[in-house]
Structure formats: structure tokens, C-alpha cells
């Protein structure tokens, strides 16, 4: 059974170019990454959302008077 068709939807060639040309990884370093590590490197970082306790503290500290 040939599984090559399964991987055609994954943009490995584009990811390899990004890894080497923009992130400075070697091809070997790229291929040794897990998908979790790759996504951690390439996804935008966003701060954690504000928790309820923090919001309540802000409301208390800056209450409308």
C-alpha cells in the first residue's frame, strides 16, 4: 500500500524552505522536529487571556466613582 498520497496535502516543501531560509535551521534539524515543535516555532504567539480574578482586581482598582 502506497501512503504517498496522504502527505500531498501537507506543505512540507514550503515548510522546509521557511525553516532553512528564514529560521536558519538545517534540513536535518527541520526533519528532526516533531509537528508540535514545528507549530510552536511557526504559530503566532498570543498572550494568555485575562483570567476572571485579574479582571475583578482591575474592576476593583479602577472602579468608576
C-alpha positions as CSV (number, residue, x, y, z in Angstrom):
1,X,0.0,0.0,0.0
2,X,1.4,3.4,-1.0
3,X,0.9,6.2,1.5
4,X,2.5,8.9,-0.6
5,X,-0.9,10.4,-1.5
6,X,-1.7,11.0,2.2
7,X,1.1,13.5,2.5
8,X,0.4,15.6,-0.6
9,X,-1.8,17.9,1.4
10,X,1.0,18.7,3.9
11,X,3.1,21.6,2.7
12,X,6.5,20.0,3.7
13,X,8.4,21.6,0.8
14,X,7.2,25.1,1.8
15,X,7.9,24.4,5.5
16,X,11.4,23.2,4.7
17,X,12.1,26.4,2.7
18,X,10.8,28.5,5.6
19,X,12.9,26.5,8.2
20,X,16.1,26.9,6.2
21,X,15.8,30.3,4.7
22,X,14.0,32.3,7.4
23,X,14.6,30.3,10.7
24,X,18.2,29.3,9.9
25,X,17.6,25.6,10.6
26,X,19.5,22.9,8.6
27,X,17.4,20.4,6.7
28,X,18.4,17.8,9.2
29,X,17.2,19.9,12.1
30,X,13.9,20.6,10.3
31,X,13.3,16.9,9.6
32,X,14.1,16.0,13.3
33,X,11.4,18.4,14.6
34,X,8.1,17.0,15.7
35,X,5.0,18.6,14.3
36,X,4.3,20.0,17.8
37,X,7.7,21.7,17.8
38,X,7.3,23.0,14.3
39,X,3.9,24.5,15.1
40,X,5.3,26.1,18.3
41,X,8.1,27.7,16.2
42,X,5.8,29.0,13.4
43,X,2.5,29.9,15.0
44,X,1.9,33.4,16.2
45,X,2.3,33.8,19.9
46,X,-0.5,35.4,21.7
47,X,-0.7,36.3,25.4
48,X,-3.0,34.2,27.6
49,X,-6.4,35.6,28.0
50,X,-7.1,37.6,31.2
51,X,-8.5,35.4,34.0
52,X,-11.6,36.3,36.0
53,X,-9.5,37.1,39.1
54,X,-7.4,39.6,37.2
55,X,-10.5,41.2,35.7
56,X,-12.2,41.5,39.1
57,X,-9.0,43.1,40.5
58,X,-8.9,45.6,37.7
59,X,-12.5,46.5,38.2
60,X,-11.9,47.0,41.9
61,X,-8.7,49.0,41.4
62,X,-10.2,51.2,38.7
63,X,-13.8,51.4,39.7
64,X,-16.0,54.2,38.3
65,X,-16.6,56.7,41.1
